[in-house]
């Protein structure tokens, strides 16, 4: 697999919007051609070569292309946006919209990421070996289509509004999570291996949420059903099952009402 290495040479004064940093765009291009690709700082058009040294060349296709970013890009947005294949490795922290609307491939961030990562994601894999910001795997503001497929795995903590309008896929948070988990959730799975704050599963109609730690305040629209033994993410555990949100309209399957499911681990 061909490898392109980007090393930051300066920190943007504002934020660098670099949606061209994807295997799909880099495929078939030389280092000089990649350096000439445009990016934006506010209304100003710049090139990637003004902010990165670039070594290597893209493969024949996106699937044959790996991008390695060596350094802090916590002021660079849209890395891996809409990527369909290939791999991106960030050896540092990154800004907003990492993997937004991605449908395939793999992104690994060996640091923290800011808000809206995995926005509207339909496939692929996003691994964060640090903490994640707000609206992870959520919908774009004003839209109702959150994450629909793929997997997001965060080793640390995550912010608020994770999985808002989520419709499919899996989000796994190894640490704690802030308020509004799975709001308006219509499918998919969220696993929180630490503690959660209030409003977990608010207005959800389908999907599954697992919380291994404590929930500060349980939503009143969830009703306890029974205790169950389950295997979740390769681990066996004893869980209390709650269903809800009872305040929402729920569809039926074979005459039975379908509720969102919230499991709390003992």
N, C-alpha and C positions, 0 to 999 in steps of 0.2 A: 504494500500500500504506500502511495506517495505521501510525503509529509511536507507541510509548509509550516515554518516556525516564525511566529511574530514576537518581537521583543519591543515593548514600549520604549520610546526615546524621550517623551515629554508628557506631562500631565495636562490635559485640556483645561483651558481657563473656565469654560462652562462644562458642558457634557458633550461627548462625541457620540453621535448617532451613527452606528456602523452596521446597518443591516446587511451589508455585503460580506461580512465575516461569516461565511457559511461554506461548507464543502460544495454545495450546488453552484455557487458563484465562482469559487476558486478552481473548480474542475476545468482542466484543459488550458490553464493559464500559467505563464511563466512568472517568476518573481517580479519582473519589471511590470508586467501587465496587472498583477495583483496590487502593486504599489500605486498604480495609476487609478485604481477604483475609487469612486467618490464616497465621501461621508459628509456629515453635516455637523456644524457647531452653530446652533441657532439657525439663522437664515443664511449663514455662510457655507459655501461648498468648499470642502478641502479634499485631500486624498489620503489614503491609508499610509502612503509612503512618508507623509509629513509627520506621522505619529508613531510609526513602527519601522524597525528594520525587518526585512522580509528575506527569508532564506528558503530555498527549495521551490518546488513547483507542484501544481495540482495534478492529480491523476487524470486518467481519461474520463472518468465519471465521478459523481459525488461519492458513490460507494467505495471508490478507490482512493479517496482523499481524506487525510487526517490533518487537522489544524491544531498546532500547539501554541498557546500564548504563554510566554514565560515572563511573568511580572504582574503587577497590580493594574487592573483595568476597572477599578471601582467607579470610574467616571466615564465608562464606555457602555452605551446601551445597545440592545438588540442583537447581541452575539448569538448566532445560531438561529436567528428568526426564520421561520418557514422552511427550515432544512428538511430534506426528505431522506437523506442517507449520509453515510460517512461518519466521521467522529471529530469532536472538538474537545480539547483538553485545555483548561485554564488553570495554570499554576499560580494562583492568586485569587483575589476577590473580584467580583464583577458587579456591574450596575443593573438597572432595571431591564425587564423583558428578555432575560436569557431564555432561549428556547421557545419564545412566543410563537404559537401556531405551528410548531414543528410536527411533522407527521412520520418521521423515521430517523434512524441514526441514533447516535449516543453523544451526550454532552456530560463531561465530568468537570466540576469546578472544585479545585482544591483550596477552598476559601469560602467566603460568605457571598451571598447574592442579595440584591435588593428586591423591590416589589415587582409583582406581575410576572414572575418567572413561570414558564410553562403555560402561559395564557392561551386558552382555547386549544390546547395541545390535543392532537388526535392520534399520535403514535410516537414510538421511539422511547428513549430512556434518558432521564435527567438525574444525575447523581450530584449531590452537593455535600462535600465533606466539611461542612461548616454550618452556619445558620442561614435561614431564609427569611425574607421580608414578608410584607403583607400581600394578600391576593395571590398566593401561590396556587397555580392550577385553576384559577378562577376565570370568569368571563370578563371581556372588555367592558368598561363602564357603558351602560346603555344597551348592552347585548344580553341575551339570555342563554348563550351557548358557552358554558365553561369547558373545562377539560372533558374530552370525550373518549380518549384512549391513551395507551402508553403507561409509563410508570415514572413517578418522581420519588426519589428517596433522599431525605435530608438527615444527616447524622446528628445535627444539633437541634436548635430550637427553630420555631417558625412564628411568624407574626399573626396578625388578625385576618379574618375573611378568607381563610384557606378553603379552597373548593367551592366558592360561591357559584351557584348555578352548575355545578359539576354534573355531568351526564354519563361518564364512563371513565375507565382507567383506574389507577391506584396511586394514592399519595401516602407515603410512609414517613413519619416524623419521629426521629429517635429521641428527641427531648421534649420540652414543653411547648405548648401552643397557646396563642392569645385568643381573644373573643371571636365569636361568629364563625364557627367551624361548620362547613357544609350547609350554609344558608341557601335555601331554595334548591337543595340537592335533588336531582332527578335520576341518579344512578351512580355507579362506581363505588369505590371503597376508599375510606380514609382511616389510617391506623396511626394513633398517637401513643407513643410508648412512655410518655411522661404525663404531666398534668395538663388539664385544660381549664380555661376560665369559663365564664358564663356564655349562654346562648349557643350551646352545641346542638346542631341539627335544627335550628330554628327554621320553620316553614319548609322542611324537607318533606318530600312525598315518596321518594324511593331512594335506594342506595343503602350502604352499610358504613357505620362508623364504629371503630373500636377505640376505647380509651383505657390504657393500662393503669394510669394513675388516678388522681382525683379530679372531679369536676366541681368547681366552686359552687355553682348553683345549677341544678338540673332544670331544664325547661319544663314548665307545667303541662305542656302538651304531650309528654311522653308517659306511657303507662308500663309498669313492670309486668312481665309475662311469666318468666321462669328462669331457672339457672341451667346453664348448658356447659358442656365440655367441648372445646373447639381447638383446632390447630390453626393458628394465624401466623403468617409469615414464617413458617417453619417451626413455630414454638407452640407447645400445648399449654392450655390454660383453662381456668374455670371462670365463667363470665355470667353476669346478670344481664338478661335481655330486656330491653325496653323498646316499645314501638311508638311511632308518632310521625310527624307532628299531628296530633288529633285535631288541631284547629284548621287543617288544610283539607281540600278536596282530594280524595284518593281514588285511583282507578281500580277496577276489579279484574281478576283473572279467574275464570271458571267459577264465577259467583262469589269469590272471596276477595275482600278488600286488601289491597297491597299497601303496606305501610313502610316507612323508613325504619331501619333497625339500628339501634344504638346499644352496643355491648360495653359493659364496664367490667374490668377484670378484678377478681378478688385477690 
